[in-house]
Amino acid sequence: MQNAHERFGTLEYTKRMKDTTTRIRLRLDRFIGETDGERNSSRAHLVSVLGGDSDIGAIGAAIHEQSLFTVRGPGVEPMTATLGEGAQCFRGSISIAGRKPIRHLIATSAEMAQTRPGADLEGNRTVLCDDDPVFVLYRLSQRFGLPVVPEWADWFRAELVRRQAIKGLVGLGCTPALVTGRKSQFLKWFGVALRRKQIRFPESNGPVQWPTTRSFFCVGVTEPEASSSMEEIS
């Protein structure tokens, strides 16, 4: 937690009414955004902010109203964006001894929510919070039900790059990526690669073990620590 405050950004929201102007400024610990270089076309996919009751409530209402807000932080230039229609909000509290609870709000765009396993199987855009090759392959396999193993991750990442099917997104506290492609396309790639012996099936049957990517959840964790935890998928 040393110097944790230096990793935070800020989210600013301004609401102008007939006689008053309300400005809210909250601490931002995670953000995923997408832009094509035009200021008026930026959009957010994930926002995680901390603050008091009234400010968090106001930001939640603003998100549902599809309002614009401005974010900035380490490595993130000032960016005005909206989560768009159908955004989902989740609220919680962080208790600290001797202080009032801090309210926490996480909001995701409708598009990012559709990347959960089994949702929108015909979608061709998958927003991911981490660009680690193993994590990318794992999340796509979970979303589309792809029969894959972690050993194919480096080949798959190279294939995504070769086909220009992956690009980095704007991120605070994470290294997000956008993958373009449908289940049928990915299955075709795997079929061709297997025939060419670019990838191979495991020599024995059994559960598949996926290294757990912790960089999104534990900023500052060293690589040996981040790869020590394993998740077993049958």
N, C-alpha and C positions, 0 to 999 in steps of 0.2 A: 504493500500500500504506500510505499515511500514515493512522495511527489505525485500521488494519484491525481491531484487537482490539475496538474499540468497536462493530463491527457483529456480533460473535459473540454467540450466546446460549449457554445451557447445557442439557444433557440430564441428568437425574438418574434413577437406577434404584436401587431398594431391594429386596433379596431377604432375606426373613426365614426362617430355618431354626429347628430346634428349639433349638439352643444359641447360635447366632450370627446377626448381622445384617450383611449386606454392602451398602455404599452406594458407588455409582459415579457420578462426575460428569465429564462430557465436554464439550468445546467443540462448539458446534452452529453450523454456518455456513449451512445451508439447511434449511428446514422448510416443509411444507405440511400443514395440518390442517383438519379440518371439524368443526363443532359446531353443534348446534341450540339451544344455550343451556343444556342440561342437562349437568352435569359428568360424569355416568356414561355419556354417549352420545358423547363426543368420540372421534374417530379420526384417525389420521395417514395421510397418503398418501405422504409422502417425508421421509426423515431423512438428514442428512449430518453425520457427527461425526468428530472427530479425537482421537487419544489414543495410549496405549501398547498393546503387544501384548495383555496380559492383560485390560485394560479393554475394548478393542475386541472381543476374543473373547467376553467375558461379555455384552456388549450384543448381539452377533450371536446368541448362544444364547437370550437373553431374547426377542428379536424372533421367533425361530422357535417359542418357547413361548407366543407371543401375550401376553406379559407387559405390564403397564402401566408407563409411565414418565412423568415430568413434564418439560415443556419451558418455558422462559421466555427472553425476550430483548428487544431494542429493539422496541417496538411490539407485543409479544406478551405478553399476560397469562399467568400460570402456568396451564398446561393439562395435564391428565392424559389420556393417550391410548394407544392400541395400534394397531399396523399390521394386526392381524387375521390371519386364516387365509390361507396361501398367499403371504405376503410374500416378496420376493426381495431378497437381499443381495449386494452387490458390494464387494470389498475391494481396497485398493491401498496404496502407500507413497509418502510424500513425503520425498525426500532433501534434507538441509540440510548444507552443508559444516561439519564440525567438531562435528556433533551426531548423536545416534542418529536413525534414520529415524522419522518420524511415521506412524502407521497411520491409514488413512482408510477409513471404511465408509459406503456409501450403501445405503439400504434403501427399497424402494417397496412400496406395498400391491398386492395382486393386482388391484384395480380400476384403479389407475393403469397397471400393466403391460399391461392389456388395451386401453389406448388407443393402442398402437403401431400403425403402418400395417397394415391387413389383419386385425387381431385383433378378434374379437367384433363382427362387423359389425351384429348386431342389438341391440347395447347402446344404451342411451339416456342414459348419463351419461359425459361426457368430462372428466377432470381435467387441467387445463393449468397449466403453471408460470408463465405470463405472460398478462396480460389485454390485451395490445396487439391492436387490431383485426385487423391484418394477420397476426399470429402465430396468432390464434384461427382465422381463416379457413383459413390454410395447414395447420394441424394437423388440422382437421376434414376438409379436402380430402384429406389424406394418409391419414387413418384410413378414410374411407368411399369414397374414389375419386370425389370430387365434381369436375365440370368447371367450375372457377372461375378468376378472375384477380384479382390484388391490388386492382385498382380497385374491386372490389365490397365491400371490407372495411368501409368506413364504413357503407354501407347495411346490410350483414349485421349489424354490431354493433347498429345502431339497431333492427333487426328482432328480434334476440335480447332486447334490453331491453324492447321493446314487448310481446313475448310472454312476458316474465318467464322466459326460458329461460337466463339467465346470472346467476350470483351470485358474489361474491367469497368466497375462502376465507382462512383464517388463514395468513399467510406470513411467513417470516423470510428476508431476502436475495432475495425475489422477490415478485411480485404475482399470486398464483395465482387461478384461476377455475374454476368448474364450469359446463359447458354441458350442458343437457338437450335431447335430441332425437335422432331416428333419421335415417338416410340418406333414407328416403322422404319425411319431413317437409321436410328441407332442399331436396330436389329440387323439391318442390311450391312452396316459397317462391320459388326461383329462377325457376321457370316462370311464376308469376304476375307477378313483378317484371319479367321480360323482356317479357311481353305488355303491361304497363302502361308500358314504357319507363322504369322506375325504374333499371334497369341495362341495359347494352348489351354485346354481344359486341365484341371487338377488331376494328378495321377491317381488319387484315391478319393472316395466319397467321404463326406463328413460336414460338420458345421463350418461356416465361413466366419473368420474372425476379422473384424474391421478395426483398424487403429482409430481411436477417438480423437478427433480434432478439437482441441480445447482453446485455440487462440481467440475465438469469438467470445468465449465465456470467461477466460482467465488471461487478461492482457498482462504481458510481462512474464508469463511462464516460459521457462527455457525449453529448448527443443527436446532434451531427454525426458523432462517431466511431462511434456505435452504428449509424448508418444508412449508413455508407460501404461496408460489405461487402455483396455481392449473391450470392445463390445462384441458379443457373440450372437450371430444371426444364424438361425437354423435354415 
